[in-house]
């Protein structure tokens, strides 16, 4: 039996078909990737509670950001915005919650971050000044001659200076010990400081362990409102992503306010990160008071000025920070549709 021999040119053409198809497929994919590269938005990991924790668990942020070619990467950090400044400088972090005070401190050190949203005051009894049980300190006046831990150029230092000013006590009558939250917790527990100006989870833990509360943000008339902060480069290059992130956060915060029980123990119902008993009840109360983040208003400039002036008067910062320095004008970068989505909830 004789085998029919195909012409050499035909065999060569058949051999090239899969190669051409593979090259075409790769070329198509590469062009698409180059046209729309994925943006990895690095956000502070929310832990076990709060609206962002709900969004992480349910994938809400990633679903909303996917059409914009972006996704979230969760970054583990130490407590307190002022302890994260290096991460912003090295582009290892893009988004975080904060307050006016540490952002003022950051800008005084030329860290390229800006505030995009402000939250109206809520839960102001969750931060304040706490004294060691055996220190003999029962009031702000008792702090004279004592050592108080503060995270420098941030909320802890603001709280202490604000409390002293309200009580008419010169700031130099109290020794401010500059420590970030993690180190301050250890110093407070071991008696290396007499008191601690602290906030949120570390503050509540210290109080639950027997610390004496001598002042709160509410009692001192704090103007150090909570904010949402982005790395400036992200805002300049991807304002649509920032707007979508903020839109999702607004919705999740409204959800936290209406159903606070869903905002605690989001991932773990037992263990060191889970709350129970009185601390859980207190957290649920605060969750029900939460206010969604909104674009800055003119009235926010007055609250910001309170922080700036207090820091400048006490030598915490060497140059004045203005509202135009700290608030990012996201509104001017958005379409009418995007602005409508950012509702005042």
DOMARLUM-790147 format. One line per 2 residues: number of its first residue (from 1); for each residue x, y, z of N, C-alpha, C. Coordinates in steps of 0.001 Angstrom, whole numbers, plus 500000, padded with zeros to 6 digits. Atoms other than C-alpha are relative to their C-alpha. Last residue first. Example, Ala and Ser with C-alpha at 12.3 -4.5 7.8 and 13.67 -1.06 7.14 Angstrom:
% residues 2
2> 499180,498810,499940,513670,498940,507140,499230,501090,500730  500890,498810,500000,512300,495500,507800,500900,501200,500000 .
This chain:
% residues 345
345> 500888,500985,499375,473878,559782,554525,499732,500349,501456  499875,499619,498595,475256,562747,552594,499033,499127,500775 .
343> 501099,499327,499327,475394,560919,549278,500396,500399,501412  499444,499680,498690,478515,560091,547349,498979,500820,500787 .
341> 499842,501262,499261,476626,558481,544456,500551,500227,501394  501334,500402,499525,475483,561929,543290,500084,498737,500823 .
339> 500334,499160,498855,479110,563011,543121,498637,499642,500574  499199,500461,498880,479969,560066,540876,499700,500812,501265 .
337> 500523,501300,499568,477078,560896,538558,500756,499473,501212  501243,499799,499239,478063,564578,538386,499418,498695,500521 .
335> 501126,499698,500880,481571,563478,537354,498762,500270,500855  501035,500997,500255,484429,563637,539820,498934,500500,499039 .
333> 499480,501036,500897,487770,565448,540047,498915,499035,499520  499663,499403,501297,486451,568726,541499,500467,498968,498977 .
331> 501222,499595,500710,484718,566862,544331,500306,500516,498595  500449,501122,500827,487958,565176,545385,498806,500392,499139 .
329> 501211,499585,500712,489323,568496,546618,499572,498897,499024  499843,500199,501446,491800,566969,549075,498672,500334,499317 .
327> 501179,500551,500660,491658,568461,552562,500251,499888,498494  500369,501296,499434,495010,568845,554365,498787,499351,499340 .
325> 498883,500951,499966,496910,571655,552686,499516,498585,500301  499673,500325,501396,493781,573601,551730,501173,499030,499903 .
323> 501012,500917,500524,492620,573392,555341,500322,499595,498567  501305,499417,500290,495856,574999,556482,499042,498942,499466 .
321> 500667,500801,501023,498932,573571,558218,498606,500582,499795  501450,500048,499958,501090,576052,560126,499452,499190,498828 .
319> 500627,499142,501002,504773,575272,560416,498486,499795,500036  499200,498789,500196,506978,573988,563227,499417,500913,498934 .
317> 499688,499816,501422,504617,571357,564602,500709,501333,499842  500099,501354,500563,504435,570090,568199,500317,500025,498513 .
315> 498773,500421,500663,505756,573416,569489,499977,498589,499432  499199,500823,499094,502945,573931,571989,501225,499388,499333 .
313> 499745,499263,498751,501239,576842,570237,500906,499230,500950  499046,498928,500278,501594,575084,566857,500375,500745,501285 .
311> 498683,500581,500295,499959,571874,568090,501051,501092,499777  499524,500622,498761,497030,573701,569710,501394,499409,499804 .
309> 499577,498941,499069,496648,575943,566666,500552,499425,501305  498786,499362,500505,496582,573019,564226,500529,501032,501001 .
307> 498890,500944,499873,494055,571023,566260,501314,500660,499607  499814,500236,498568,491627,573911,566711,501198,499088,500234 .
305> 499188,498894,499468,492146,574891,563060,500257,499835,501487  498602,500247,500345,490883,571461,561986,500905,501069,500597 .
303> 499555,501084,499115,487638,572050,563858,501469,499677,499741  499896,499454,498645,487242,575415,562125,500464,498942,500986 .
301> 498761,499220,499908,488058,573933,558702,500184,500573,501399  498930,500875,499527,485348,571302,559188,501317,500756,500167 .
299> 499986,500022,498531,482691,574024,558957,501111,499106,500560  499291,498815,499511,483584,574611,555293,500111,499976,501525 .
297> 500791,498775,500106,482532,571044,554522,500829,501173,500519  499804,498895,499048,484652,567956,553856,499114,501199,499695 .
295> 499024,499057,500526,483142,565090,551803,500113,501188,500958  500541,499097,501025,481260,562653,553992,501120,500896,499489 .
293> 499054,498984,500467,482099,559656,556193,499389,500807,498863  499301,500299,501261,479074,557878,557658,500973,501108,499609 .
291> 500404,499066,501045,478270,558583,561341,500783,499707,498717  499006,499710,501036,478392,555886,564017,499438,500895,498906 .
289> 499841,498551,500101,475970,556163,566947,500882,500401,498816  501317,499435,500328,474674,552561,566704,500050,501523,499864 .
287> 500295,500310,501396,478278,551362,566584,498690,500632,499557  499228,499065,500820,478951,553180,569877,499726,499761,498518 .
285> 500556,498658,499795,476159,551300,571638,500695,501019,499099  501250,499955,500762,477305,548015,570098,499319,501364,500135 .
283> 499650,499874,501415,480820,548633,571415,498759,500107,499130  499527,498634,500207,479489,549258,574933,500336,500241,498533 .
281> 501166,499116,499894,477470,546032,574893,500396,501449,499727  500787,500189,501216,480518,544110,573658,498794,500942,500002 .
279> 499254,499371,501087,482691,545589,576417,499258,499850,498682  500146,498544,499949,480068,544793,579051,500721,500690,498844 .
277> 500408,499326,498773,479831,541111,578150,499876,501506,499860  501148,500608,499335,481731,539865,575113,499632,500858,501199 .
275> 500524,499301,498836,484270,541033,572557,498807,499256,500584  501456,499950,499854,486306,538875,570185,499598,500728,501274 .
273> 500538,498865,500766,489933,539636,569273,498491,500168,500181  499533,498693,499526,491453,537498,572045,499418,501194,499251 .
271> 498563,499760,500109,489368,534403,571322,500346,501430,500360  499289,500327,498760,485707,533850,570554,501486,500232,499774 .
269> 500933,499784,498886,483203,535131,567995,500596,499605,501347  499788,500914,498883,485810,535559,565270,499041,500342,501138 .
267> 499310,501211,500432,485345,537063,561810,500109,498957,501110  500329,500287,501400,482780,539828,562347,500624,498694,499530 .
265> 499639,501424,500125,482994,539851,566136,499697,499491,498593  499038,500479,499001,481189,543222,566082,500226,498499,499828 .
263> 498710,499326,500164,479565,544956,563108,501051,499576,501014  499255,500648,501075,476543,542675,562700,501419,500545,499848 .
261> 499598,501335,499562,475151,543657,566106,500785,499252,498932  498685,500020,499351,475193,547295,564989,500470,498614,500399 .
259> 499920,501371,499459,472304,546854,562525,501352,499813,500678  501353,500572,499930,471154,550386,561608,499989,498594,500585 .
257> 500858,499204,499130,474422,552180,562415,498631,499356,500189  499541,500167,498620,476609,549466,560929,499088,500726,500973 .
255> 500421,501350,499597,474541,549482,557727,500410,499725,501446  501446,499882,499773,475007,553258,557445,499432,498658,500455 .
253> 500133,499303,498716,478724,552621,557887,498532,500224,500338  499700,500949,498925,478645,549987,555128,499861,500654,501376 .
251> 501074,500976,499885,476916,552369,552735,500204,499026,501144  501204,499312,499532,479335,555210,553386,498860,499010,500219 .
249> 499834,499796,498568,482288,552830,553048,498801,500735,500599  500240,501281,499330,481050,551717,549634,500078,500162,501512 .
247> 501424,500320,500163,480794,555322,548419,499651,498694,500717  500728,499190,499033,484235,556108,549849,498497,499719,499933 .
245> 499676,500519,498666,485824,553223,547943,499183,500745,501051  500741,501263,499862,483994,554336,544780,500267,499375,501370 .
243> 501423,499699,499855,485228,557903,545172,499181,498733,500212  500191,499425,498668,488817,556806,545774,498519,500274,500253 .
241> 499847,501108,499052,488679,554569,542693,499772,500501,501424  501210,500831,500114,487295,557416,540561,500040,498826,500980 .
239> 501076,499431,499176,490015,559752,541860,498717,499181,499939  501191,500869,500011,492673,557392,540449,498874,500579,500872 .
237> 500059,500890,501165,495802,559305,539436,498697,499209,499895  499691,499291,501249,495716,562350,541727,499767,499120,498774 .
235> 501057,499029,500260,493937,560569,544592,500222,500726,498677  501190,500752,500380,496287,557596,544420,498870,500962,499645 .
233> 499793,500487,501366,499312,559912,544429,498789,499214,499499  500341,498971,500977,497969,561699,547509,500146,499520,498562 .
231> 498715,499534,500518,497951,558590,549726,499708,500919,498815  499396,500682,501137,494431,558441,551037,501402,500526,499748 .
229> 498770,499460,500580,492933,559372,554416,500484,499115,498847  499499,501024,500919,489420,558907,555793,501153,500615,499225 .
227> 499905,499683,501429,488614,561058,558824,500407,498761,499209  499519,501134,500792,487662,560960,562507,499928,500342,498509 .
225> 500968,500891,500638,487254,564310,564245,500659,498881,499202  499147,500878,500813,489824,565890,566555,499153,498913,499324 .
223> 500379,499703,501382,487594,568698,567796,500741,499089,499020  499091,500306,501110,487760,567482,571403,499385,500362,498648 .
221> 500451,499250,501175,485530,569220,573953,500897,499803,498797  499061,498898,500274,487503,568016,576990,499592,500820,498781 .
219> 499912,499094,498848,484674,565884,578425,500928,501181,499748  501242,499257,499814,483832,564341,575051,500133,501032,501110 .
217> 500083,498991,501062,487412,563366,574273,498742,500851,500159  500323,500590,501295,487491,561647,577647,500005,501103,498949 .
215> 500538,499074,500999,489102,562540,580957,499682,499211,498741  500068,498661,499410,490204,560894,584221,499498,501053,499018 .
213> 500285,499005,501030,489596,557222,583417,499857,501377,500641  500945,498994,499513,491269,555033,586018,499813,501072,498925 .
211> 499567,498615,500106,492907,551895,584605,498906,500964,500427  499893,499294,498723,491722,548559,585975,500493,501423,499937 .
209> 499018,500637,499124,492210,546096,583119,500266,500805,501274  500569,501259,499526,488988,547157,581382,500932,499287,500973 .
207> 501059,499661,499039,490379,550695,581173,499383,498731,500583  499344,499499,498786,493582,549443,579552,498970,500342,501068 .
205> 499363,501136,499331,491591,547359,577066,500655,500445,501304  501047,500796,499364,489311,550292,576218,500590,498797,500742 .
203> 500551,499232,498875,492293,552551,575573,498967,499180,500756  499014,500000,498907,494079,549963,573413,499490,500733,501239 .
201> 499829,501309,499372,490820,549405,571419,501058,500011,501111  500609,501192,500579,489907,553064,570773,500395,498719,500739 .
199> 501245,500001,500757,492182,555820,572041,499627,498601,499520  500130,501079,500970,495060,556826,574281,498620,500012,499350 .
197> 501022,499414,500866,496432,559525,576536,499871,499074,498792  499897,500270,501436,498322,557420,579102,498837,500676,499286 .
195> 501286,499909,500689,499085,557927,582758,500235,499859,498502  501067,499876,499009,501816,557373,585310,498613,500004,499372 .
193> 500662,498705,500109,504444,556044,582910,498850,500010,501004  498952,499093,500452,506972,553258,583461,499452,501397,499709 .
191> 499779,498872,499099,504385,551457,585581,501096,500952,499586  498862,500277,499125,504605,548088,583791,500358,501176,500912 .
189> 500238,501223,499219,501127,548199,582227,501112,499733,501003  501079,499743,499045,501551,551816,581127,499795,498794,500914 .
187> 499495,499059,498999,504929,551192,579500,498946,500264,501074  499041,500702,499155,503601,548096,577709,500509,500905,501119 .
185> 500760,500996,499241,500541,549900,576372,500905,499252,500961  500642,499314,498888,502719,552843,575370,499212,499028,500872 .
183> 498988,499797,498956,504927,550586,573261,499401,500680,501232  499516,501313,499561,501958,549341,571225,501004,500139,501143 .
181> 500964,500724,499183,500285,552756,571068,500534,498672,500553  501125,500494,500796,503298,554704,569839,499168,499054,500856 .
179> 500029,501443,500257,505377,556394,572525,498822,499665,499093  500435,500372,501348,506408,560001,573138,500127,498495,499738 .
177> 499093,501088,500393,506513,560615,576919,499548,499490,498631  500561,500817,501072,504931,564000,577655,501039,498958,499573 .
175> 499021,500595,500904,506095,565312,581023,499294,499109,498980  500184,501442,500138,503477,567549,582617,501027,499478,499006 .
173> 500112,500529,498637,504020,571089,583938,499832,498485,500009  498674,500401,499518,505306,572091,580493,499985,499520,501450 .
171> 499600,501307,500513,501761,572011,579124,501332,499531,500556  498973,499882,501038,500670,574880,581358,500503,498623,499583 .
169> 498698,500491,499549,497513,573912,583305,501017,500150,498872  499152,498852,499695,494342,575947,582746,501376,499625,500509 .
167> 499838,499897,498544,492095,572870,583010,500883,501177,500410  501332,499824,499417,490899,573253,579409,500075,500204,501514 .
165> 500435,498644,500326,494487,573762,578267,498638,500284,500626  499225,499075,499173,495593,570607,580091,499555,501437,499758 .
163> 500451,500149,498611,492794,568540,578545,500719,500977,500918  501344,499423,499931,493550,569857,575046,499478,499949,501437 .
161> 499865,498545,500069,497266,569159,575441,498648,500694,500125  499351,499504,498782,496587,565598,576621,500087,501519,500000 .
159> 500896,500188,498854,494044,564840,573902,500618,500571,501275  501077,499010,500065,496250,566347,571168,499101,499898,501233 .
157> 499427,498719,499595,499263,564300,572272,498940,501099,499960  499643,500031,498583,497239,561097,572161,500545,501332,500482 .
155> 501162,499880,499122,495621,561998,568838,500357,500008,501481  501152,500798,500392,498820,562688,566886,498931,500097,501088 .
153> 500603,499299,501141,501991,564748,566895,498792,499248,499465  499621,498619,500298,503559,562214,569277,499363,500537,498723 .
151> 499401,500189,501323,501683,559105,570476,500238,501400,499434  500798,499482,501121,501277,560067,574102,500632,499538,498695 .
149> 499671,500523,501327,502471,558522,577383,499050,500586,498965  501165,500461,500748,502050,560718,580465,500430,499553,498605 .
147> 499591,500429,501339,504740,561235,583102,498785,499386,499288  500067,501420,500352,503638,563184,586176,500472,499756,498556 .
145> 498816,500695,499517,504648,566556,587652,500045,498526,499638  498842,499118,499828,501139,567953,587184,501156,499223,500635 .
143> 498950,500373,500951,498834,565103,586163,501252,500863,500144  499048,500917,499353,496721,565539,589314,501139,499577,499076 .
141> 499101,499208,499154,495043,568566,587736,501058,499136,500670  498975,499425,500875,493610,566281,585040,501002,500807,500818 .
139> 500482,498878,500804,491786,564352,587752,501133,500497,499118  501452,500100,500126,492029,561156,589792,499399,501134,499187 .
137> 500523,499000,500940,495754,560431,589811,498499,499778,499833  500546,498888,499231,496949,558589,592915,499436,501106,499132 .
135> 499238,498767,500231,499153,556394,590698,499535,501162,500855  499261,499666,498766,497958,553029,592043,500768,501313,499894 .
133> 500856,500117,498814,495212,552463,589446,500697,500437,501281  499763,501274,499322,497356,553752,586585,499233,499984,501323 .
131> 498898,500019,499031,495774,556729,584877,500140,498614,500615  500205,501033,498984,493650,556936,581724,501242,499944,500895 .
129> 498804,500154,499167,493329,559920,579435,499670,499021,501114  499821,499042,498922,490812,559929,576597,501307,499787,500730 .
127> 498619,499512,499970,489324,557857,573812,500127,501024,501121  499141,501136,500297,486167,555752,573532,501481,500364,499981 .
125> 499583,500559,498710,484013,558367,575251,500907,498783,499811  498880,499235,499436,483909,560344,572022,500380,499573,501413 .
123> 499159,500854,499165,481832,557631,570391,501169,500710,500641  500770,501100,499407,480547,559927,567663,500958,499180,500848 .
121> 499594,500649,498749,481743,563201,566134,499024,498926,500475  500462,499197,498872,480809,563892,562489,500277,499243,501298 .
119> 501158,500544,499302,482944,561905,560066,499620,500918,501156  500049,499718,498568,485253,563566,557567,498740,499361,500575 .
117> 501310,500033,499372,486231,562539,554032,500129,500196,501504  501060,499927,501008,489052,562945,551529,498617,500048,500621 .
115> 501312,500407,499508,491942,563759,553882,498973,500152,498880  501035,498982,499903,495353,563946,552255,498704,499384,500527 .
113> 501337,500532,499776,498646,562034,552353,499026,501172,500083  500951,499649,501055,502120,562809,551026,498671,499278,500173 .
111> 500552,501277,500453,504202,562719,554217,498844,500311,499050  500017,500156,501457,505998,566063,554397,499620,498595,499546 .
109> 498801,500786,500322,506786,565876,558137,500059,499667,498521  498878,499211,499492,504344,568694,558986,501333,499293,499740 .
107> 499705,498958,500983,501931,566844,556719,501142,500887,500456  499398,500606,501190,502120,563778,558955,500395,501058,498971 .
105> 498628,500403,499697,501522,565725,562161,500716,499439,498796  499266,498743,499832,498449,567395,560662,501469,499693,500295 .
103> 499786,499556,501380,497358,563917,559554,500707,501353,500000  498844,500668,500584,497932,562633,563090,500253,500385,498549 .
101> 498701,499768,499363,495693,565381,564552,501165,499245,499355  499291,498798,500442,492767,565398,562118,501442,500017,500499 .
99> 500643,498836,499410,491811,561778,562782,500778,501215,499519  499085,499211,499167,492613,558500,561041,499168,501056,500725 .
97> 500739,499089,499152,491077,555796,558857,500999,500743,500866  500175,500301,498583,493456,554376,556331,498980,500951,500603 .
95> 501238,499517,499400,494184,554136,552618,499943,499614,501471  500652,498943,500778,497292,553750,550434,498813,500644,500710 .
93> 501331,499736,499477,499811,551613,552330,499421,501194,499255  500507,501286,499529,503055,549980,551194,498593,500133,500571 .
91> 501088,500466,500863,503872,553041,549094,499520,498598,500362  499431,501061,500833,507189,553567,550937,498955,499349,499091 .
89> 498839,499485,500735,506079,556928,552340,500586,498977,499043  500486,499103,501050,502645,555581,553271,501162,500510,499157 .
87> 500670,500842,501002,504207,552650,555136,499431,500847,498869  498969,500602,500850,506596,555014,556930,499374,499162,498898 .
85> 499528,499021,500971,503631,557022,558190,501063,499444,499063  500035,500559,501360,501947,554011,559782,500660,500896,498960 .
83> 499012,501080,500075,502727,554678,563468,500110,499423,498589  498641,499436,499973,501005,558061,563236,501084,498935,499954 .
81> 499583,499533,501321,497798,556338,562132,501442,500496,499996  499673,498577,500050,497473,554463,565430,500551,500418,498653 .
79> 501073,499040,499723,497491,550737,566157,500481,501448,499920  500087,499770,498561,500216,548665,564409,498924,501056,500255 .
77> 499236,498870,499479,499571,547554,560853,499930,500020,501525  499961,500030,498540,498378,544536,558872,500911,501120,500508 .
75> 498670,499835,499408,497719,545446,555236,499890,500001,501525  500118,499627,498591,494671,544241,553296,501375,499968,500654 .
73> 499037,500838,499283,495058,544284,549509,500002,500491,501446  499449,499666,498694,491958,545611,547753,501074,498997,500425 .
71> 500355,500952,498945,491144,545427,544046,500714,500416,501280  499314,499894,498707,491142,547783,541078,499527,498904,500948 .
69> 498676,500613,500115,490339,547667,537371,500795,500062,501276  499020,498921,500162,487467,550158,537642,501421,499451,499886 .
67> 500225,499342,501294,484871,547434,537045,500973,501145,499720  499604,500826,501143,486519,545462,539916,499746,500689,498650 .
65> 498810,499449,500655,486174,548271,542484,500400,499246,498730  500255,498645,500483,482592,547550,543572,501171,500558,499190 .
63> 501080,500053,500989,483057,543795,543826,499760,501380,499389  499469,500575,501233,486427,544236,545553,498941,499945,498902 .
61> 499097,499048,500648,484949,546592,548148,500499,499463,498663  500740,498868,500549,481992,544372,548990,500894,500978,499256 .
59> 499383,499678,501289,483982,541164,549411,499377,501217,499337  500968,500209,501072,481564,540034,552136,500563,500318,498615 .
57> 500590,501334,499907,484214,539561,554821,499104,499699,498803  498971,500996,500290,486238,542601,553781,499390,498600,499970 .
55> 499671,499933,501417,483181,544828,553603,501058,498996,499588  501142,500580,500715,482034,543675,557034,500287,499975,498502 .
53> 499916,501450,499777,485517,544376,558409,498849,499288,499296  499021,500502,500964,485342,547819,556789,500192,498497,500164 .
51> 500548,500097,501353,482104,548516,558626,500983,499462,498973  500171,498769,500750,483526,547746,562061,499515,499789,498572 .
49> 501197,499186,499770,484939,544786,563935,499966,501193,499063  501176,500839,499768,487384,541876,563818,498708,500788,500169 .
47> 500130,500819,498804,490497,543446,562347,498668,499295,500062  500949,499495,498993,490082,546239,559819,499893,499189,501274 .
45> 500883,501109,499635,493233,545569,557754,499100,500426,501164  499765,500533,498656,494610,548935,556649,499000,498895,500307 .
43> 500863,499435,498962,494120,549352,552888,500315,499339,501347  499545,500551,498721,496490,548827,549955,499301,500731,501154 .
41> 500193,498963,499002,494687,549479,546662,500300,499418,501377  500120,500655,498709,496085,547166,544008,499961,501090,501061 .
39> 499543,499186,498883,495396,548823,540657,499757,499226,501286  500734,500093,498752,495146,546349,537802,500627,500895,501054 .
37> 499307,500733,498937,496551,547450,534481,499197,500030,501287  500670,499776,498722,494028,548526,531831,500677,499200,501099 .
35> 500953,498911,500124,495536,548993,528387,499359,500333,501345  499268,498746,500072,498623,546938,529173,499044,501184,499968 .
33> 499384,499728,498707,496520,544035,530370,500702,501353,499999  501045,499662,499037,494325,544165,527267,500587,500372,501340 .
31> 500492,498671,500342,497314,544307,524934,498948,500460,500991  499004,499022,499602,498958,541408,526724,499516,501413,499724 .
29> 499996,499852,498542,495829,539279,526471,500955,501085,500437  501273,499398,499603,495425,539872,522726,499964,500259,501492 .
27> 499980,498595,500390,499086,539230,522037,498752,500704,500443  499125,499297,499072,499020,535993,524000,500018,501492,499705 .
25> 500645,499991,498691,496012,534758,522058,500818,500778,501006  501134,499080,500062,497486,535791,518732,499325,500128,501353 .
23> 499467,498643,500016,500808,534121,519545,498873,501019,500007  499457,499712,498677,499023,530920,520537,500524,501420,500084 .
21> 501126,499826,499085,496901,530914,517353,500481,500377,501396  500605,498705,500297,499987,531501,515208,498858,500293,500961 .
19> 499056,498982,499567,501786,528609,516887,499409,501391,499804  500088,499802,498544,498738,526351,516592,500936,501075,500518 .
17> 501315,499564,499537,498510,527013,512801,499936,500175,501513  499971,498615,499538,502256,526828,512036,498681,500462,500593 .
15> 499181,499887,498796,502433,523031,511863,499963,501415,500579  500715,500613,498887,499539,522897,509426,500768,500160,501318 .
13> 501124,499125,499659,501265,525388,507123,499229,499452,501179  499465,498850,499291,504501,523391,507203,498883,500945,500447 .
11> 499641,500444,498655,502697,520185,506261,500516,501171,500840  501234,500260,499247,501035,521946,503344,500302,499570,501429 .
9> 500551,498697,499624,504355,523386,502072,498739,499818,500836  499278,499472,498846,505925,519935,502156,499420,501322,500488 .
7> 498902,499088,500354,503333,518551,499794,500619,500595,501258  500420,498614,500147,501317,515719,501267,501183,500875,499617 .
5> 499121,499012,499365,502485,512216,500573,499487,501411,499743  500021,498741,500750,499882,509596,499859,500831,501031,500736 .
3> 500490,498872,499197,500967,506348,501433,500065,501281,499162  499200,498771,500110,501314,503334,499005,499349,501126,500803 .
1> 500865,498808,500000,500000,500000,500000,500891,501228,500000 .
